[in-house]
Amino acid sequence: MAPDGLVDAIARSGDAFLTATVHEGRPAVRAAFSNWRTRHEDVDRLLPVVAGLVRQAPD
């Protein structure tokens, strides 16, 4: 799944808000944790959400 599609799918899920970026010339997804209310549990919840959406994506 392309980063833009993944970012859109995550936003639609309501679980997180990530952004697409380019890192060293390659498309990527960026997570920024700058809110003082962000907890470790919030970060831990993100990986299963992303992994699940990637698994559901058509090849």
N, CA, C and O atoms as CSV, one atom per row, in Angstrom:
chain,resi,resn,atom,element,x,y,z
A,1,MET,N,N,0.858,-1.175,0.000
A,1,MET,CA,C,0.000,0.000,0.000
A,1,MET,C,C,0.901,1.235,0.000
A,1,MET,O,O,1.849,1.320,0.780
A,2,ALA,N,N,0.603,2.167,-0.861
A,2,ALA,CA,C,1.366,3.413,-0.926
A,2,ALA,C,C,1.130,4.239,0.335
A,2,ALA,O,O,0.053,4.165,0.927
A,3,PRO,N,N,2.122,5.026,0.753
A,3,PRO,CA,C,1.960,5.816,1.975
A,3,PRO,C,C,0.715,6.696,1.999
A,3,PRO,O,O,0.050,6.785,3.031
A,4,ASP,N,N,0.385,7.346,0.887
A,4,ASP,CA,C,-0.812,8.200,0.878
A,4,ASP,C,C,-2.068,7.389,1.151
A,4,ASP,O,O,-2.939,7.829,1.902
A,5,GLY,N,N,-2.169,6.214,0.551
A,5,GLY,CA,C,-3.328,5.355,0.784
A,5,GLY,C,C,-3.391,4.865,2.216
A,5,GLY,O,O,-4.469,4.798,2.806
A,6,LEU,N,N,-2.243,4.523,2.779
A,6,LEU,CA,C,-2.192,4.068,4.164
A,6,LEU,C,C,-2.578,5.196,5.111
A,6,LEU,O,O,-3.350,4.983,6.046
A,7,VAL,N,N,-2.055,6.380,4.878
A,7,VAL,CA,C,-2.388,7.543,5.712
A,7,VAL,C,C,-3.890,7.805,5.669
A,7,VAL,O,O,-4.503,8.057,6.706
A,8,ASP,N,N,-4.483,7.749,4.490
A,8,ASP,CA,C,-5.932,7.963,4.362
A,8,ASP,C,C,-6.717,6.887,5.105
A,8,ASP,O,O,-7.696,7.192,5.786
A,9,ALA,N,N,-6.294,5.628,4.978
A,9,ALA,CA,C,-6.994,4.529,5.650
A,9,ALA,C,C,-6.906,4.662,7.167
A,9,ALA,O,O,-7.882,4.394,7.868
A,10,ILE,N,N,-5.761,5.068,7.674
A,10,ILE,CA,C,-5.605,5.255,9.121
A,10,ILE,C,C,-6.492,6.394,9.599
A,10,ILE,O,O,-7.135,6.280,10.643
A,11,ALA,N,N,-6.533,7.484,8.853
A,11,ALA,CA,C,-7.394,8.612,9.237
A,11,ALA,C,C,-8.860,8.188,9.251
A,11,ALA,O,O,-9.599,8.557,10.164
A,12,ARG,N,N,-9.288,7.418,8.251
A,12,ARG,CA,C,-10.682,6.952,8.208
A,12,ARG,C,C,-11.007,6.021,9.371
A,12,ARG,O,O,-12.146,5.978,9.836
A,13,SER,N,N,-10.002,5.273,9.843
A,13,SER,CA,C,-10.236,4.356,10.964
A,13,SER,C,C,-10.511,5.116,12.255
A,13,SER,O,O,-11.147,4.588,13.167
A,14,GLY,N,N,-10.032,6.355,12.333
A,14,GLY,CA,C,-10.217,7.154,13.539
A,14,GLY,C,C,-9.258,6.796,14.663
A,14,GLY,O,O,-9.366,7.341,15.761
A,15,ASP,N,N,-8.321,5.890,14.407
A,15,ASP,CA,C,-7.394,5.452,15.454
A,15,ASP,C,C,-6.182,6.361,15.612
A,15,ASP,O,O,-5.601,6.434,16.695
A,16,ALA,N,N,-5.798,7.046,14.556
A,16,ALA,CA,C,-4.608,7.894,14.612
A,16,ALA,C,C,-4.629,8.851,13.432
A,16,ALA,O,O,-5.424,8.698,12.505
A,17,PHE,N,N,-3.751,9.832,13.479
A,17,PHE,CA,C,-3.568,10.737,12.356
A,17,PHE,C,C,-2.083,10.767,12.044
A,17,PHE,O,O,-1.284,11.269,12.836
A,18,LEU,N,N,-1.717,10.231,10.897
A,18,LEU,CA,C,-0.333,10.222,10.439
A,18,LEU,C,C,-0.249,11.030,9.155
A,18,LEU,O,O,-1.273,11.387,8.573
A,19,THR,N,N,0.955,11.314,8.718
A,19,THR,CA,C,1.131,12.052,7.471
A,19,THR,C,C,2.097,11.302,6.558
A,19,THR,O,O,2.945,10.535,7.013
A,20,ALA,N,N,1.944,11.546,5.268
A,20,ALA,CA,C,2.867,10.982,4.279
A,20,ALA,C,C,4.051,11.932,4.152
A,20,ALA,O,O,3.906,13.144,4.307
A,21,THR,N,N,5.211,11.377,3.874
A,21,THR,CA,C,6.417,12.178,3.713
A,21,THR,C,C,7.355,11.463,2.744
A,21,THR,O,O,7.036,10.387,2.238
A,22,VAL,N,N,8.486,12.055,2.497
A,22,VAL,CA,C,9.551,11.429,1.709
A,22,VAL,C,C,10.795,11.429,2.585
A,22,VAL,O,O,11.210,12.473,3.089
A,23,HIS,N,N,11.387,10.255,2.761
A,23,HIS,CA,C,12.604,10.123,3.561
A,23,HIS,C,C,13.688,9.514,2.691
A,23,HIS,O,O,13.544,8.404,2.180
A,24,GLU,N,N,14.768,10.252,2.530
A,24,GLU,CA,C,15.881,9.815,1.681
A,24,GLU,C,C,15.400,9.400,0.295
A,24,GLU,O,O,15.856,8.405,-0.268
A,25,GLY,N,N,14.472,10.185,-0.237
A,25,GLY,CA,C,13.979,9.963,-1.589
A,25,GLY,C,C,12.912,8.893,-1.729
A,25,GLY,O,O,12.476,8.602,-2.843
A,26,ARG,N,N,12.481,8.298,-0.615
A,26,ARG,CA,C,11.481,7.222,-0.676
A,26,ARG,C,C,10.222,7.641,0.068
A,26,ARG,O,O,10.307,8.257,1.130
A,27,PRO,N,N,9.042,7.311,-0.483
A,27,PRO,CA,C,7.795,7.634,0.209
A,27,PRO,C,C,7.729,6.897,1.544
A,27,PRO,O,O,8.153,5.747,1.650
A,28,ALA,N,N,7.197,7.568,2.552
A,28,ALA,CA,C,7.121,6.978,3.889
A,28,ALA,C,C,5.915,7.544,4.631
A,28,ALA,O,O,5.255,8.471,4.163
A,29,VAL,N,N,5.646,6.970,5.786
A,29,VAL,CA,C,4.587,7.445,6.676
A,29,VAL,C,C,5.261,7.986,7.928
A,29,VAL,O,O,6.182,7.371,8.466
A,30,ARG,N,N,4.790,9.149,8.387
A,30,ARG,CA,C,5.397,9.790,9.553
A,30,ARG,C,C,4.390,9.853,10.693
A,30,ARG,O,O,3.232,10.223,10.504
A,31,ALA,N,N,4.857,9.486,11.868
A,31,ALA,CA,C,4.065,9.645,13.089
A,31,ALA,C,C,4.799,10.657,13.961
A,31,ALA,O,O,5.982,10.481,14.253
A,32,ALA,N,N,4.115,11.701,14.372
A,32,ALA,CA,C,4.718,12.716,15.244
A,32,ALA,C,C,3.976,12.700,16.571
A,32,ALA,O,O,2.752,12.826,16.612
A,33,PHE,N,N,4.713,12.548,17.638
A,33,PHE,CA,C,4.120,12.487,18.973
A,33,PHE,C,C,4.561,13.717,19.753
A,33,PHE,O,O,5.569,13.687,20.459
A,34,SER,N,N,3.805,14.789,19.621
A,34,SER,CA,C,4.202,16.030,20.285
A,34,SER,C,C,3.191,16.505,21.324
A,34,SER,O,O,3.444,17.484,22.026
A,35,ASN,N,N,2.069,15.836,21.432
A,35,ASN,CA,C,1.070,16.237,22.414
A,35,ASN,C,C,1.477,15.710,23.781
A,35,ASN,O,O,1.796,14.529,23.917
A,36,TRP,N,N,1.470,16.547,24.770
A,36,TRP,CA,C,1.893,16.138,26.114
A,36,TRP,C,C,0.982,15.078,26.718
A,36,TRP,O,O,1.356,14.413,27.684
A,37,ARG,N,N,-0.216,14.918,26.152
A,37,ARG,CA,C,-1.143,13.903,26.664
A,37,ARG,C,C,-0.942,12.532,26.021
A,37,ARG,O,O,-1.594,11.568,26.424
A,38,THR,N,N,-0.062,12.424,25.039
A,38,THR,CA,C,0.210,11.134,24.406
A,38,THR,C,C,0.846,10.200,25.429
A,38,THR,O,O,1.800,10.563,26.118
A,39,ARG,N,N,0.304,9.001,25.512
A,39,ARG,CA,C,0.806,8.007,26.474
A,39,ARG,C,C,1.459,6.850,25.725
A,39,ARG,O,O,1.262,6.695,24.520
A,40,HIS,N,N,2.227,6.048,26.433
A,40,HIS,CA,C,2.848,4.869,25.819
A,40,HIS,C,C,1.783,3.959,25.214
A,40,HIS,O,O,2.003,3.352,24.166
A,41,GLU,N,N,0.647,3.866,25.864
A,41,GLU,CA,C,-0.437,3.015,25.365
A,41,GLU,C,C,-0.929,3.494,24.002
A,41,GLU,O,O,-1.300,2.683,23.154
A,42,ASP,N,N,-0.931,4.803,23.793
A,42,ASP,CA,C,-1.351,5.355,22.499
A,42,ASP,C,C,-0.384,4.927,21.402
A,42,ASP,O,O,-0.802,4.554,20.306
A,43,VAL,N,N,0.890,4.984,21.699
A,43,VAL,CA,C,1.910,4.595,20.726
A,43,VAL,C,C,1.832,3.090,20.466
A,43,VAL,O,O,1.902,2.649,19.319
A,44,ASP,N,N,1.687,2.306,21.533
A,44,ASP,CA,C,1.601,0.849,21.391
A,44,ASP,C,C,0.396,0.423,20.559
A,44,ASP,O,O,0.435,-0.620,19.907
A,45,ARG,N,N,-0.656,1.205,20.573
A,45,ARG,CA,C,-1.872,0.885,19.826
A,45,ARG,C,C,-1.700,1.104,18.325
A,45,ARG,O,O,-2.445,0.535,17.526
A,46,LEU,N,N,-0.739,1.911,17.943
A,46,LEU,CA,C,-0.583,2.292,16.541
A,46,LEU,C,C,-0.110,1.147,15.642
A,46,LEU,O,O,-0.647,0.971,14.548
A,47,LEU,N,N,0.869,0.377,16.071
A,47,LEU,CA,C,1.432,-0.667,15.206
A,47,LEU,C,C,0.401,-1.695,14.761
A,47,LEU,O,O,0.359,-2.011,13.572
A,48,PRO,N,N,-0.436,-2.238,15.652
A,48,PRO,CA,C,-1.444,-3.193,15.183
A,48,PRO,C,C,-2.437,-2.574,14.194
A,48,PRO,O,O,-2.907,-3.255,13.282
A,49,VAL,N,N,-2.755,-1.303,14.368
A,49,VAL,CA,C,-3.671,-0.629,13.440
A,49,VAL,C,C,-3.039,-0.566,12.053
A,49,VAL,O,O,-3.672,-0.927,11.061
A,50,VAL,N,N,-1.799,-0.110,11.988
A,50,VAL,CA,C,-1.101,0.004,10.702
A,50,VAL,C,C,-0.921,-1.380,10.076
A,50,VAL,O,O,-1.191,-1.560,8.889
A,51,ALA,N,N,-0.473,-2.348,10.855
A,51,ALA,CA,C,-0.254,-3.702,10.325
A,51,ALA,C,C,-1.549,-4.300,9.792
A,51,ALA,O,O,-1.547,-4.939,8.740
A,52,GLY,N,N,-2.641,-4.103,10.498
A,52,GLY,CA,C,-3.928,-4.634,10.052
A,52,GLY,C,C,-4.376,-4.018,8.740
A,52,GLY,O,O,-4.885,-4.720,7.865
A,53,LEU,N,N,-4.191,-2.717,8.595
A,53,LEU,CA,C,-4.590,-2.051,7.351
A,53,LEU,C,C,-3.710,-2.486,6.187
A,53,LEU,O,O,-4.201,-2.649,5.070
A,54,VAL,N,N,-2.428,-2.676,6.429
A,54,VAL,CA,C,-1.527,-3.134,5.364
A,54,VAL,C,C,-1.913,-4.545,4.924
A,54,VAL,O,O,-1.911,-4.843,3.730
A,55,ARG,N,N,-2.246,-5.419,5.884
A,55,ARG,CA,C,-2.655,-6.790,5.535
A,55,ARG,C,C,-3.937,-6.803,4.711
A,55,ARG,O,O,-4.106,-7.664,3.847
A,56,GLN,N,N,-4.836,-5.868,4.963
A,56,GLN,CA,C,-6.114,-5.816,4.245
A,56,GLN,C,C,-5.983,-5.231,2.847
A,56,GLN,O,O,-6.872,-5.412,2.015
A,57,ALA,N,N,-4.894,-4.538,2.582
A,57,ALA,CA,C,-4.731,-3.837,1.306
A,57,ALA,C,C,-4.558,-4.826,0.161
A,57,ALA,O,O,-3.883,-5.845,0.309
A,58,PRO,N,N,-5.173,-4.520,-0.982
A,58,PRO,CA,C,-4.948,-5.367,-2.162
A,58,PRO,C,C,-3.498,-5.232,-2.622
A,58,PRO,O,O,-2.875,-4.184,-2.450
A,59,ASP,N,N,-2.979,-6.289,-3.201
A,59,ASP,CA,C,-1.583,-6.264,-3.692
A,59,ASP,C,C,-1.435,-5.385,-4.896
A,59,ASP,O,O,-0.335,-5.253,-5.432
